[in-house]
Amino acid sequence: MPSAEEIKSRIEAAIPGAHADVEDYTGGGDHFRATVTADAFVGRSRIDQHRLVYEVFGAEIGGAIHALSLKTETPAQTPTP
Amino acid sequence: MSSTESNPIREAIAEAIDEHEIILFMKGTPEAPACGFSARTVAALQSVGARFAAVDVLPDPRIRQELSGISNWPTIPQLFVKGDLVGGCDIVMEMYESGELAPTLGLQAQGPPEPLQADSPSAAEGLQIENRLS
């Protein structure tokens, strides 16, 4: 079972300029929620942004990772603190 | 398996997507969703007054497998409008909350989104891929 930390580091390693916040929202190690911000999303549709993230995990989505709920943003969309 | 081989499940899915302007592939049925993600997506569609066809992917695991092959999208539910994949639960909910969902479905926007109710009356037409295969 992957951990939220592992999912975060795999997304950040695979997508150029990505920052991911991942939570295991059932605590069971198979339902995750991620907010991902990446330069690589600029100019892509929302659906292609999500595909980029799903591709990091391939067949694990629907397998070991039952659910990965996504919200994707380009750096310009992320509110600065 | 060669891609040129006839694949009746894939063909039935492609036909269903082609024949229905709004079609949702889900776990369970609109009346009895078998997964929270499918339930929320149905509720969003019903809340904007969409009429849609619904396919339960659970009766045959090959439906899901072939669907993901066609759409290049790994999870269920999947919403198609006029033949194009719009998204799964996250994207549909994001569009619902931002008010983009109704216009994407070719419907009049109905003002600010209301909190979703799981017991909205159904305007869905159930469609059974597995019954097309006999």
Backbone of each chain as ProteinMPNN parsed JSONL, in Angstrom:
{"seq_chain_A": "MPSAEEIKSRIEAAIPGAHADVEDYTGGGDHFRATVTADAFVGRSRIDQHRLVYEVFGAEIGGAIHALSLKTETPAQTPTP", "coords_chain_A": {"N_chain_A": [[0.841, -1.202, 0.0], [0.658, 2.165, -0.922], [1.864, 5.191, 0.66], [0.548, 8.436, 1.642], [2.646, 10.216, 1.596], [4.407, 8.93, -0.122], [2.977, 8.974, -2.515], [2.857, 11.708, -2.949], [5.63, 12.272, -3.322], [6.157, 10.779, -5.585], [4.527, 11.994, -7.54], [5.667, 14.548, -7.578], [8.217, 13.942, -8.434], [7.792, 13.002, -10.987], [6.441, 14.883, -12.556], [7.34, 17.813, -14.132], [8.251, 20.605, -12.206], [6.246, 20.248, -10.319], [4.114, 20.615, -7.462], [2.767, 18.873, -4.816], [0.017, 18.272, -2.66], [-0.989, 15.802, -0.571], [-3.49, 13.786, 0.835], [-4.458, 11.035, 2.848], [-7.514, 10.107, 2.907], [-9.215, 8.314, 4.08], [-7.67, 6.974, 5.76], [-7.011, 4.426, 5.237], [-5.085, 3.822, 3.391], [-5.745, 3.578, 0.712], [-7.499, 5.38, -0.412], [-7.036, 8.424, -1.719], [-6.502, 11.974, -1.708], [-5.514, 14.567, -3.737], [-3.981, 17.694, -4.249], [-2.578, 19.299, -6.886], [-0.086, 21.356, -8.14], [1.436, 22.626, -11.005], [3.928, 23.695, -13.358], [3.851, 22.32, -15.695], [1.202, 22.038, -16.301], [0.283, 24.253, -17.557], [-1.503, 25.624, -20.236], [-2.817, 23.283, -20.789], [-5.83, 21.326, -20.967], [-8.225, 20.788, -18.315], [-8.812, 18.11, -18.175], [-6.616, 16.923, -19.399], [-4.663, 17.721, -17.646], [-5.325, 16.231, -15.392], [-4.96, 13.69, -16.476], [-2.17, 13.641, -16.803], [-1.343, 13.388, -14.159], [-2.59, 10.988, -13.392], [-1.218, 9.272, -15.081], [1.215, 8.931, -13.858], [0.834, 6.872, -12.138], [-0.286, 4.749, -13.508], [-1.525, 1.483, -13.895], [-1.914, 1.16, -11.211], [-3.87, 2.863, -10.315], [-7.119, 2.322, -9.413], [-6.352, -0.147, -8.785], [-4.106, -0.971, -6.456], [-4.259, 1.615, -5.517], [-7.195, 2.659, -4.743], [-8.732, 4.939, -5.11], [-7.964, 8.126, -6.34], [-8.44, 11.212, -5.767], [-8.537, 14.245, -7.5], [-7.321, 17.601, -7.697], [-6.302, 20.031, -9.826], [-3.986, 22.639, -10.57], [-2.611, 25.489, -12.244], [0.488, 27.274, -11.653], [-0.152, 30.009, -11.666], [-2.801, 30.049, -10.907], [-2.828, 29.391, -8.296], [-3.531, 30.632, -5.152], [-1.563, 33.1, -3.586], [-0.026, 33.169, -0.39]], "CA_chain_A": [[0.0, 0.0, 0.0], [1.44, 3.404, -0.919], [1.468, 6.185, 1.662], [0.312, 9.76, 1.079], [3.972, 10.793, 1.378], [4.979, 8.291, -1.317], [2.247, 9.485, -3.672], [3.338, 13.083, -3.131], [6.979, 12.337, -3.898], [6.137, 10.254, -6.957], [3.973, 13.03, -8.428], [6.627, 15.652, -7.701], [9.379, 13.468, -9.19], [7.45, 12.662, -12.37], [5.905, 16.016, -13.316], [8.255, 18.943, -13.962], [7.755, 21.778, -11.486], [5.009, 19.959, -9.588], [4.014, 20.578, -6.006], [1.562, 18.109, -4.497], [-0.437, 18.05, -1.285], [-1.741, 14.545, -0.645], [-3.979, 13.24, 2.107], [-5.108, 9.726, 2.866], [-8.684, 10.63, 3.612], [-9.916, 7.308, 4.879], [-6.691, 6.366, 6.647], [-6.856, 3.015, 4.874], [-4.001, 3.634, 2.428], [-6.162, 3.348, -0.669], [-8.283, 6.512, -0.921], [-6.217, 9.614, -1.542], [-6.961, 13.217, -2.314], [-4.303, 15.328, -4.019], [-4.014, 18.966, -4.976], [-1.291, 19.349, -7.57], [0.205, 22.574, -8.89], [2.617, 22.352, -11.822], [4.145, 24.454, -14.589], [3.526, 21.445, -16.826], [-0.239, 22.101, -16.578], [-0.05, 25.471, -18.301], [-1.897, 25.389, -21.619], [-3.517, 22.007, -20.948], [-7.189, 21.284, -20.433], [-8.32, 20.163, -16.996], [-8.8, 16.658, -18.312], [-5.233, 16.513, -19.674], [-3.897, 17.908, -16.402], [-5.576, 15.054, -14.545], [-4.324, 12.523, -17.11], [-0.735, 13.68, -16.488], [-1.143, 12.861, -12.808], [-2.948, 9.569, -13.388], [-0.192, 8.494, -15.79], [2.315, 8.628, -12.933], [0.523, 5.647, -11.39], [-0.681, 3.671, -14.417], [-2.537, 0.506, -13.486], [-2.149, 1.198, -9.754], [-5.154, 3.532, -10.1], [-8.147, 1.289, -9.556], [-5.788, -1.35, -8.183], [-3.662, -0.702, -5.087], [-4.828, 2.92, -5.168], [-8.598, 2.536, -5.172], [-9.222, 6.23, -5.573], [-7.095, 9.288, -6.209], [-9.257, 12.366, -6.108], [-7.571, 15.249, -7.928], [-7.584, 18.978, -8.065], [-5.055, 20.494, -10.441], [-3.909, 24.086, -10.782], [-1.349, 26.032, -12.733], [1.026, 28.128, -10.588], [-0.842, 31.305, -11.658], [-4.11, 29.923, -10.27], [-2.689, 29.138, -6.854], [-3.482, 31.874, -4.378], [-0.341, 33.241, -2.782], [-0.425, 33.454, 1.001]], "C_chain_A": [[0.875, 1.25, 0.0], [0.963, 4.323, 0.209], [1.216, 7.507, 0.957], [1.648, 10.426, 0.727], [4.605, 10.242, 0.087], [4.285, 8.818, -2.577], [2.686, 10.906, -3.989], [4.703, 13.089, -3.822], [7.011, 11.767, -5.314], [5.56, 11.273, -7.941], [5.017, 14.114, -8.665], [7.859, 15.234, -8.502], [9.045, 13.333, -10.672], [7.021, 13.872, -13.198], [6.777, 17.244, -13.065], [7.584, 20.103, -13.227], [6.536, 21.529, -10.627], [5.191, 20.109, -8.083], [2.705, 19.879, -5.674], [1.296, 18.113, -2.999], [-1.343, 16.837, -1.327], [-2.22, 14.172, 0.741], [-4.641, 11.888, 1.866], [-6.401, 9.941, 3.633], [-9.552, 9.572, 4.268], [-8.973, 6.698, 5.911], [-6.394, 4.916, 6.306], [-5.763, 2.758, 3.846], [-4.467, 3.332, 1.022], [-7.076, 4.433, -1.245], [-7.511, 7.796, -0.636], [-6.85, 10.811, -2.235], [-5.716, 14.073, -2.519], [-4.643, 16.644, -4.701], [-2.624, 19.149, -5.568], [-1.196, 20.656, -8.353], [1.46, 22.307, -9.711], [2.687, 23.283, -13.026], [3.706, 23.648, -15.801], [2.038, 21.5, -17.182], [-0.615, 23.283, -17.461], [-0.386, 25.114, -19.749], [-2.597, 24.061, -21.843], [-4.92, 22.107, -20.376], [-7.164, 20.592, -19.075], [-8.19, 18.641, -17.116], [-7.375, 16.159, -18.604], [-4.335, 16.716, -18.455], [-4.079, 16.688, -15.494], [-4.916, 13.81, -15.134], [-2.836, 12.47, -16.785], [-0.469, 13.074, -15.116], [-1.469, 11.367, -12.764], [-1.849, 8.708, -14.029], [0.989, 8.137, -14.902], [2.099, 7.245, -12.303], [0.027, 4.489, -12.241], [-1.758, 2.784, -13.83], [-2.759, 0.46, -11.982], [-3.457, 1.91, -9.419], [-6.25, 2.504, -10.371], [-7.668, -0.056, -9.023], [-5.43, -1.043, -6.731], [-4.183, 0.648, -4.597], [-6.27, 2.902, -5.65], [-9.093, 3.85, -5.739], [-8.174, 7.3, -5.332], [-7.901, 10.475, -6.719], [-8.318, 13.536, -6.385], [-8.157, 16.639, -8.039], [-6.265, 19.5, -8.613], [-5.131, 21.995, -10.692], [-2.597, 24.426, -11.459], [-0.829, 26.978, -11.659], [0.297, 29.484, -10.521], [-2.181, 31.25, -10.953], [-4.02, 29.771, -8.764], [-2.631, 30.446, -6.096], [-2.194, 31.956, -3.563], [-0.747, 33.672, -1.372], [-0.189, 34.932, 1.338]], "O_chain_A": [[1.754, 1.377, 0.852], [-0.183, 4.245, 0.652], [1.62, 7.688, -0.192], [1.771, 11.103, -0.294], [5.239, 10.968, -0.678], [4.94, 9.076, -3.587], [2.866, 11.266, -5.153], [4.911, 13.821, -4.79], [7.797, 12.216, -6.149], [6.058, 11.398, -9.06], [5.231, 14.549, -9.796], [8.478, 16.062, -9.171], [9.914, 13.525, -11.523], [7.217, 13.887, -14.413], [6.938, 17.67, -11.921], [6.485, 20.526, -13.586], [5.852, 22.475, -10.237], [6.235, 19.789, -7.515], [1.651, 20.249, -6.191], [2.207, 17.977, -2.183], [-2.352, 16.834, -2.033], [-1.461, 14.231, 1.709], [-5.281, 11.644, 0.843], [-6.4, 9.958, 4.864], [-10.526, 9.902, 4.943], [-9.41, 5.996, 6.823], [-5.621, 4.253, 6.997], [-5.53, 1.611, 3.464], [-3.672, 2.872, 0.202], [-7.393, 4.407, -2.434], [-7.349, 8.203, 0.514], [-7.611, 10.684, -3.194], [-4.946, 14.282, -1.581], [-5.477, 16.701, -5.604], [-1.624, 19.154, -4.851], [-2.092, 21.013, -9.118], [2.451, 21.812, -9.174], [1.671, 23.62, -13.634], [3.25, 24.202, -16.801], [1.652, 21.05, -18.261], [-1.7, 23.313, -18.042], [0.361, 24.388, -20.406], [-2.941, 23.736, -22.98], [-5.176, 22.86, -19.436], [-6.205, 19.9, -18.733], [-7.559, 17.981, -16.291], [-6.974, 15.103, -18.116], [-3.369, 15.979, -18.254], [-3.121, 16.182, -14.908], [-4.38, 12.977, -14.403], [-2.292, 11.397, -16.522], [0.502, 12.341, -14.927], [-0.727, 10.578, -12.179], [-1.581, 7.587, -13.596], [1.688, 7.157, -15.157], [3.056, 6.541, -11.98], [-0.073, 3.363, -11.754], [-2.776, 3.265, -13.332], [-3.686, -0.201, -11.515], [-4.085, 1.627, -8.398], [-6.292, 1.895, -11.44], [-8.457, -0.982, -8.833], [-6.307, -0.875, -5.883], [-4.507, 0.81, -3.42], [-6.535, 3.109, -6.835], [-9.8, 3.867, -6.747], [-7.573, 7.372, -4.26], [-8.024, 10.706, -7.921], [-7.405, 13.797, -5.602], [-9.313, 16.83, -8.418], [-5.233, 19.421, -7.947], [-6.193, 22.542, -10.986], [-1.593, 23.738, -11.273], [-1.609, 27.448, -10.831], [0.145, 30.046, -9.436], [-2.663, 32.266, -10.452], [-4.994, 29.989, -8.043], [-1.772, 31.284, -6.369], [-1.792, 30.982, -2.926], [-1.691, 34.44, -1.191], [-0.464, 35.361, 2.458]]}, "seq_chain_B": "MSSTESNPIREAIAEAIDEHEIILFMKGTPEAPACGFSARTVAALQSVGARFAAVDVLPDPRIRQELSGISNWPTIPQLFVKGDLVGGCDIVMEMYESGELAPTLGLQAQGPPEPLQADSPSAAEGLQIENRLS", "coords_chain_B": {"N_chain_B": [[-3.785, -10.006, -27.904], [-4.912, -8.902, -31.0], [-5.306, -5.595, -32.333], [-6.905, -5.373, -34.469], [-8.711, -7.346, -34.336], [-12.138, -8.249, -33.954], [-14.017, -6.646, -31.476], [-16.494, -6.961, -29.519], [-17.417, -5.761, -27.112], [-15.999, -3.371, -26.873], [-16.893, -2.174, -29.211], [-19.631, -1.926, -28.683], [-19.588, -0.131, -26.558], [-18.443, 2.121, -27.783], [-20.44, 2.664, -29.659], [-22.57, 3.282, -27.945], [-21.623, 5.621, -26.76], [-21.569, 7.212, -28.946], [-24.23, 7.36, -29.656], [-25.603, 8.701, -27.687], [-26.143, 11.868, -26.427], [-25.502, 12.805, -23.878], [-23.826, 10.822, -21.714], [-23.255, 8.662, -19.028], [-20.881, 6.636, -17.572], [-20.879, 4.456, -14.946], [-20.634, 3.158, -11.526], [-23.0, 0.97, -10.532], [-26.441, 2.087, -10.607], [-28.281, 5.09, -11.57], [-30.411, 5.233, -9.763], [-29.564, 3.554, -7.768], [-26.682, 3.999, -6.886], [-23.416, 2.515, -6.732], [-21.183, 3.457, -5.589], [-19.574, 6.149, -3.983], [-18.422, 8.177, -5.548], [-19.633, 7.886, -8.035], [-22.256, 8.341, -7.2], [-22.177, 11.054, -6.422], [-21.635, 12.275, -8.853], [-23.901, 11.644, -10.396], [-25.789, 13.029, -8.85], [-24.995, 15.68, -9.295], [-25.461, 15.945, -12.042], [-28.226, 15.532, -12.144], [-29.041, 17.638, -10.65], [-28.627, 19.864, -12.27], [-30.545, 19.416, -14.052], [-30.111, 17.631, -16.141], [-30.751, 15.31, -18.756], [-29.764, 12.064, -19.111], [-28.012, 9.201, -20.413], [-27.209, 6.189, -18.728], [-24.671, 3.913, -17.897], [-24.044, 0.971, -16.263], [-21.034, -0.201, -15.092], [-20.406, -2.397, -13.656], [-21.513, -5.068, -14.086], [-19.896, -6.555, -15.85], [-16.504, -6.973, -15.9], [-15.036, -6.405, -18.13], [-16.206, -4.257, -19.389], [-15.411, -1.933, -18.072], [-12.674, -2.111, -18.474], [-12.412, -1.944, -21.301], [-13.632, 0.503, -21.744], [-11.868, 2.287, -20.439], [-9.742, 1.899, -22.098], [-10.649, 3.103, -24.442], [-11.077, 5.75, -23.597], [-8.782, 6.61, -22.368], [-8.664, 7.069, -19.63], [-8.523, 6.414, -16.227], [-10.393, 5.913, -14.176], [-13.686, 5.365, -12.722], [-16.612, 7.243, -12.085], [-17.246, 8.107, -15.621], [-17.935, 10.785, -17.649], [-19.412, 11.502, -20.719], [-19.907, 13.887, -23.272], [-21.515, 14.632, -26.192], [-19.861, 12.764, -27.469], [-17.332, 13.275, -26.455], [-14.986, 12.862, -23.773], [-15.705, 14.358, -20.753], [-15.011, 14.261, -18.082], [-14.249, 12.821, -14.833], [-15.548, 12.214, -11.548], [-14.284, 14.271, -9.964], [-13.78, 16.387, -11.781], [-16.336, 16.876, -12.83], [-17.652, 17.695, -10.499], [-16.173, 19.969, -9.889], [-16.799, 21.546, -12.085], [-19.52, 21.745, -11.706], [-19.64, 23.242, -9.36], [-18.477, 25.605, -10.207], [-20.258, 26.511, -12.008], [-19.946, 25.809, -14.642], [-20.954, 23.442, -15.546], [-23.678, 23.108, -16.492], [-23.795, 24.72, -18.975], [-21.851, 23.269, -20.424], [-23.171, 20.919, -20.82], [-25.025, 21.707, -22.573], [-27.182, 22.999, -21.486], [-29.354, 25.457, -19.998], [-27.88, 27.688, -17.749], [-28.564, 27.598, -14.275], [-28.458, 29.545, -12.303], [-26.814, 30.101, -9.111], [-25.14, 27.173, -7.852], [-26.995, 24.741, -6.059], [-26.919, 23.114, -2.836], [-26.136, 19.684, -3.117], [-28.562, 17.112, -3.452], [-29.128, 13.824, -2.576], [-31.391, 12.479, -3.225], [-32.711, 13.373, -5.483], [-35.178, 13.384, -8.102], [-34.934, 10.987, -10.705], [-33.688, 11.517, -13.955], [-32.641, 9.804, -15.641], [-31.709, 7.485, -18.157], [-31.461, 4.143, -18.098], [-28.921, 2.01, -19.357], [-27.831, -0.905, -20.802], [-24.906, -2.306, -21.436], [-24.064, -4.935, -21.393], [-26.282, -6.305, -22.219], [-26.394, -5.888, -24.864], [-24.756, -7.613, -25.992], [-25.5, -10.168, -26.469]], "CA_chain_B": [[-4.939, -9.793, -28.762], [-4.618, -7.885, -32.003], [-6.271, -4.506, -32.286], [-7.797, -5.477, -35.625], [-9.738, -8.332, -34.025], [-13.389, -7.601, -33.563], [-14.141, -6.569, -30.026], [-17.896, -6.521, -29.392], [-17.663, -4.873, -25.974], [-15.495, -2.044, -27.224], [-17.783, -1.6, -30.229], [-20.903, -1.551, -28.045], [-19.338, 1.086, -25.777], [-18.257, 3.225, -28.73], [-21.767, 2.984, -30.204], [-23.376, 3.927, -26.908], [-21.109, 6.988, -26.602], [-21.938, 7.904, -30.173], [-25.689, 7.501, -29.802], [-26.201, 9.469, -26.59], [-25.481, 13.163, -26.285], [-24.915, 12.827, -22.53], [-23.818, 9.436, -21.225], [-22.418, 8.48, -17.84], [-20.485, 5.277, -17.185], [-20.842, 4.552, -13.48], [-20.792, 1.925, -10.758], [-24.392, 0.935, -10.102], [-27.394, 2.805, -11.449], [-28.618, 6.385, -10.969], [-31.305, 5.007, -8.628], [-28.823, 2.833, -6.721], [-25.239, 4.061, -7.187], [-22.672, 1.562, -5.904], [-19.916, 4.089, -5.21], [-19.812, 7.551, -3.656], [-18.023, 9.058, -6.655], [-20.721, 7.796, -9.016], [-23.445, 8.965, -6.617], [-22.049, 12.516, -6.465], [-21.708, 12.711, -10.239], [-25.324, 11.57, -10.745], [-26.492, 14.111, -8.161], [-24.674, 16.942, -9.972], [-26.167, 15.955, -13.331], [-29.666, 15.67, -11.894], [-29.279, 18.952, -10.082], [-28.721, 20.855, -13.351], [-31.671, 19.039, -14.911], [-29.646, 16.915, -17.326], [-31.228, 13.975, -19.096], [-28.559, 11.368, -19.55], [-27.988, 7.744, -20.41], [-26.276, 5.706, -17.706], [-24.23, 2.537, -18.078], [-23.413, 0.349, -15.096], [-19.859, -0.954, -15.558], [-20.108, -3.509, -12.742], [-21.896, -6.443, -14.433], [-18.854, -7.267, -16.582], [-15.272, -6.195, -15.729], [-14.478, -5.994, -19.427], [-16.763, -2.952, -19.792], [-14.527, -0.91, -17.526], [-11.37, -2.252, -19.127], [-12.491, -1.43, -22.67], [-13.95, 1.932, -21.642], [-10.633, 3.015, -20.135], [-8.931, 1.823, -23.318], [-11.175, 4.096, -25.389], [-11.069, 7.125, -23.085], [-7.505, 6.938, -21.732], [-9.015, 7.627, -18.309], [-8.448, 5.162, -15.471], [-11.348, 5.714, -13.082], [-15.128, 5.45, -12.923], [-17.398, 7.421, -13.312], [-16.772, 8.88, -16.766], [-19.033, 11.484, -18.327], [-19.167, 11.901, -22.102], [-20.891, 14.784, -23.877], [-21.326, 14.675, -27.649], [-18.761, 11.898, -27.886], [-16.048, 13.599, -25.819], [-14.882, 12.697, -22.327], [-15.664, 15.611, -20.001], [-14.212, 13.994, -16.899], [-14.791, 11.952, -13.798], [-16.249, 12.881, -10.439], [-13.638, 15.522, -9.513], [-13.954, 17.452, -12.771], [-17.763, 17.201, -12.887], [-17.999, 18.471, -9.299], [-15.546, 21.289, -10.015], [-17.59, 22.289, -13.077], [-20.815, 22.037, -11.088], [-19.488, 24.327, -8.395], [-18.109, 26.857, -10.879], [-21.325, 26.892, -12.927], [-19.632, 25.434, -16.03], [-21.507, 22.143, -15.94], [-24.891, 23.235, -17.308], [-23.498, 25.078, -20.369], [-21.12, 22.184, -21.089], [-24.159, 19.905, -21.18], [-25.975, 22.296, -23.493], [-28.366, 23.41, -20.722], [-29.351, 26.805, -19.438], [-27.388, 27.783, -16.377], [-29.708, 27.801, -13.385], [-28.079, 30.343, -11.143], [-25.775, 29.5, -8.282], [-25.422, 25.776, -7.554], [-27.584, 24.432, -4.76], [-26.33, 21.915, -2.222], [-26.648, 18.504, -3.8], [-29.392, 16.177, -2.699], [-28.937, 12.498, -3.15], [-32.66, 11.844, -3.577], [-33.388, 14.057, -6.583], [-35.803, 12.442, -9.013], [-34.013, 10.604, -11.756], [-34.042, 11.738, -15.353], [-31.651, 9.002, -16.347], [-32.155, 6.311, -18.915], [-30.493, 3.071, -17.885], [-28.481, 1.405, -20.603], [-27.047, -2.059, -20.38], [-23.973, -2.756, -22.465], [-23.955, -6.387, -21.426], [-27.431, -6.86, -22.932], [-26.191, -5.703, -26.295], [-23.695, -8.524, -26.418], [-26.002, -11.523, -26.685]], "C_chain_B": [[-4.637, -8.666, -29.751], [-5.712, -6.831, -32.029], [-7.243, -4.586, -33.47], [-8.89, -6.525, -35.384], [-11.026, -7.637, -33.624], [-13.546, -7.701, -32.057], [-15.533, -6.045, -29.718], [-18.155, -5.595, -28.216], [-17.198, -3.457, -26.306], [-16.414, -1.376, -28.245], [-19.096, -1.138, -29.611], [-20.734, -0.267, -27.228], [-19.219, 2.29, -26.705], [-19.593, 3.648, -29.335], [-22.611, 3.737, -29.189], [-22.941, 5.382, -26.721], [-21.561, 7.851, -27.788], [-23.429, 8.26, -30.207], [-26.318, 8.392, -28.746], [-25.434, 10.755, -26.354], [-24.803, 13.279, -24.914], [-24.972, 11.403, -21.993], [-22.805, 9.299, -20.096], [-22.147, 6.988, -17.638], [-20.206, 5.313, -15.689], [-20.867, 3.17, -12.844], [-22.186, 1.939, -10.158], [-25.267, 1.704, -11.081], [-27.693, 4.157, -10.804], [-29.522, 6.222, -9.746], [-30.556, 4.374, -7.464], [-27.334, 2.836, -7.062], [-24.471, 3.162, -6.218], [-21.356, 2.146, -5.412], [-20.198, 5.57, -4.981], [-19.467, 8.508, -4.787], [-19.101, 9.062, -7.74], [-21.962, 8.511, -8.489], [-23.362, 10.493, -6.718], [-22.178, 13.037, -7.889], [-23.153, 12.699, -10.729], [-26.076, 12.743, -10.119], [-26.23, 15.457, -8.844], [-25.427, 17.044, -11.297], [-27.659, 16.202, -13.116], [-29.979, 17.072, -11.394], [-29.335, 20.049, -11.147], [-29.801, 20.471, -14.359], [-31.264, 18.285, -16.17], [-30.422, 15.611, -17.518], [-30.025, 13.222, -19.65], [-28.778, 9.865, -19.565], [-26.951, 7.305, -19.389], [-25.959, 4.235, -17.971], [-23.575, 2.064, -16.785], [-22.238, -0.499, -15.593], [-19.652, -2.227, -14.738], [-20.47, -4.909, -13.252], [-20.797, -7.23, -15.16], [-17.565, -6.448, -16.505], [-14.662, -5.73, -17.054], [-15.017, -4.637, -19.878], [-15.816, -1.844, -19.336], [-13.168, -0.907, -18.242], [-11.387, -1.63, -20.528], [-12.791, 0.062, -22.664], [-12.68, 2.741, -21.396], [-9.665, 2.972, -21.314], [-9.347, 2.878, -24.335], [-10.88, 5.515, -24.896], [-9.705, 7.571, -22.585], [-7.746, 7.62, -20.385], [-9.211, 6.437, -17.378], [-9.612, 4.883, -14.533], [-12.79, 5.811, -13.558], [-15.671, 6.365, -11.824], [-16.664, 8.182, -14.43], [-17.986, 9.475, -17.47], [-18.605, 11.896, -19.734], [-20.289, 12.813, -22.571], [-20.545, 14.916, -25.352], [-20.057, 13.913, -28.064], [-17.429, 12.169, -27.219], [-16.098, 13.375, -24.307], [-14.79, 14.075, -21.666], [-14.842, 15.419, -18.729], [-14.877, 12.995, -15.983], [-15.42, 12.792, -12.703], [-15.609, 14.226, -10.074], [-13.926, 16.668, -10.47], [-15.424, 17.855, -12.854], [-18.158, 18.047, -11.674], [-17.402, 19.881, -9.368], [-16.353, 22.163, -10.976], [-18.96, 22.648, -12.515], [-20.69, 23.254, -10.182], [-19.151, 25.657, -9.05], [-19.19, 27.326, -11.841], [-21.064, 26.521, -14.371], [-20.399, 24.211, -16.5], [-22.709, 22.286, -16.87], [-24.571, 23.644, -18.752], [-22.726, 23.988, -21.126], [-22.078, 21.093, -21.565], [-25.189, 20.444, -22.158], [-27.253, 22.738, -22.804], [-28.213, 24.86, -20.305], [-28.751, 26.756, -18.042], [-28.555, 28.149, -15.465], [-29.35, 28.607, -12.153], [-27.072, 29.593, -10.297], [-26.131, 28.063, -7.902], [-26.015, 25.61, -6.163], [-26.85, 23.249, -4.154], [-26.958, 20.664, -2.834], [-27.491, 17.65, -2.872], [-29.329, 14.824, -3.374], [-30.244, 11.903, -3.661], [-33.431, 12.601, -4.664], [-34.045, 13.028, -7.488], [-34.893, 12.168, -10.207], [-34.547, 10.951, -13.13], [-33.14, 10.862, -16.225], [-32.305, 7.819, -17.065], [-31.096, 5.23, -18.723], [-30.169, 2.364, -19.192], [-27.584, 0.239, -20.224], [-26.205, -2.597, -21.523], [-24.008, -4.276, -22.572], [-25.129, -7.023, -22.17], [-27.307, -6.705, -24.44], [-25.276, -6.78, -26.858], [-24.211, -9.901, -26.751], [-26.154, -11.805, -28.171]], "O_chain_B": [[-4.16, -7.601, -29.36], [-6.883, -7.12, -31.784], [-8.287, -3.934, -33.463], [-9.87, -6.59, -36.125], [-11.002, -6.562, -33.025], [-13.24, -8.728, -31.452], [-15.744, -4.833, -29.659], [-19.022, -4.726, -28.301], [-17.902, -2.479, -26.055], [-16.685, -0.177, -28.164], [-19.616, -0.081, -29.969], [-21.624, 0.583, -27.208], [-19.809, 3.341, -26.457], [-19.854, 4.839, -29.506], [-23.285, 4.71, -29.528], [-23.777, 6.268, -26.545], [-21.884, 9.03, -27.649], [-23.827, 9.308, -30.714], [-27.469, 8.801, -28.901], [-24.227, 10.738, -26.111], [-23.685, 13.782, -24.8], [-26.057, 10.841, -21.836], [-21.665, 9.753, -20.194], [-23.075, 6.185, -17.544], [-19.392, 6.109, -15.221], [-21.088, 2.159, -13.509], [-22.517, 2.821, -9.365], [-24.887, 1.941, -12.227], [-27.396, 4.359, -9.627], [-29.411, 6.992, -8.792], [-30.878, 4.629, -6.303], [-26.784, 1.815, -7.475], [-24.821, 3.056, -5.043], [-20.51, 1.426, -4.882], [-20.981, 6.174, -5.714], [-20.131, 9.528, -4.97], [-19.437, 10.11, -8.291], [-22.645, 9.208, -9.24], [-24.347, 11.151, -7.054], [-22.753, 14.101, -8.119], [-23.587, 13.634, -11.402], [-26.902, 13.377, -10.776], [-27.137, 16.281, -8.959], [-25.964, 18.099, -11.634], [-28.274, 16.993, -13.831], [-31.042, 17.624, -11.677], [-30.015, 21.057, -10.955], [-29.953, 21.121, -15.393], [-31.994, 18.298, -17.162], [-30.709, 14.901, -16.554], [-29.351, 13.704, -20.56], [-29.611, 9.33, -18.834], [-25.933, 7.971, -19.205], [-26.85, 3.426, -18.23], [-22.652, 2.704, -16.281], [-22.417, -1.401, -16.411], [-18.809, -3.053, -15.088], [-19.793, -5.868, -12.885], [-20.777, -8.458, -15.086], [-17.535, -5.323, -17.004], [-13.875, -4.784, -17.09], [-14.367, -3.94, -20.657], [-15.467, -0.945, -20.101], [-12.608, 0.141, -18.563], [-10.482, -0.879, -20.89], [-12.261, 0.805, -23.49], [-12.44, 3.752, -22.056], [-8.867, 3.89, -21.507], [-8.504, 3.474, -25.006], [-10.483, 6.378, -25.679], [-9.475, 8.765, -22.394], [-7.107, 8.62, -20.056], [-9.985, 5.535, -17.695], [-9.81, 3.738, -14.127], [-13.066, 6.282, -14.662], [-15.204, 6.256, -10.691], [-15.623, 8.803, -14.212], [-18.927, 8.771, -17.835], [-17.578, 12.548, -19.92], [-21.465, 12.559, -22.31], [-19.422, 15.268, -25.71], [-19.289, 14.375, -28.908], [-16.487, 11.395, -27.385], [-17.102, 13.654, -23.651], [-13.9, 14.863, -21.986], [-14.072, 16.297, -18.341], [-15.91, 12.407, -16.301], [-15.779, 13.949, -12.922], [-16.319, 15.216, -9.894], [-14.269, 17.773, -10.049], [-15.733, 19.044, -12.939], [-18.915, 19.009, -11.81], [-18.034, 20.857, -8.962], [-16.568, 23.35, -10.729], [-19.5, 23.716, -12.804], [-21.512, 24.17, -10.224], [-19.492, 26.716, -8.524], [-19.076, 28.402, -12.429], [-21.856, 26.866, -15.249], [-20.495, 23.957, -17.701], [-22.753, 21.652, -17.924], [-25.032, 22.978, -19.68], [-22.923, 23.807, -22.328], [-21.834, 20.431, -22.573], [-26.122, 19.735, -22.535], [-28.298, 22.844, -23.446], [-27.113, 25.411, -20.264], [-29.082, 25.875, -17.248], [-29.43, 28.924, -15.85], [-29.891, 28.367, -11.074], [-26.537, 28.567, -10.718], [-27.299, 27.763, -7.656], [-25.586, 26.262, -5.211], [-26.228, 22.467, -4.873], [-28.17, 20.604, -3.039], [-27.19, 17.484, -1.69], [-29.463, 14.708, -4.592], [-30.232, 10.944, -4.433], [-34.653, 12.485, -4.758], [-33.535, 11.917, -7.633], [-34.163, 13.055, -10.652], [-35.716, 10.71, -13.433], [-32.913, 11.156, -17.399], [-33.305, 7.256, -16.621], [-29.953, 5.4, -19.149], [-31.046, 2.151, -20.029], [-26.674, 0.391, -19.408], [-26.704, -3.245, -22.444], [-23.986, -4.84, -23.666], [-25.011, -8.132, -22.69], [-28.046, -7.334, -25.197], [-25.052, -6.843, -28.067], [-23.461, -10.733, -27.261], [-26.567, -12.9, -28.553]]}, "name": "protein", "num_of_chains": 2, "seq": "MPSAEEIKSRIEAAIPGAHADVEDYTGGGDHFRATVTADAFVGRSRIDQHRLVYEVFGAEIGGAIHALSLKTETPAQTPTPMSSTESNPIREAIAEAIDEHEIILFMKGTPEAPACGFSARTVAALQSVGARFAAVDVLPDPRIRQELSGISNWPTIPQLFVKGDLVGGCDIVMEMYESGELAPTLGLQAQGPPEPLQADSPSAAEGLQIENRLS"}
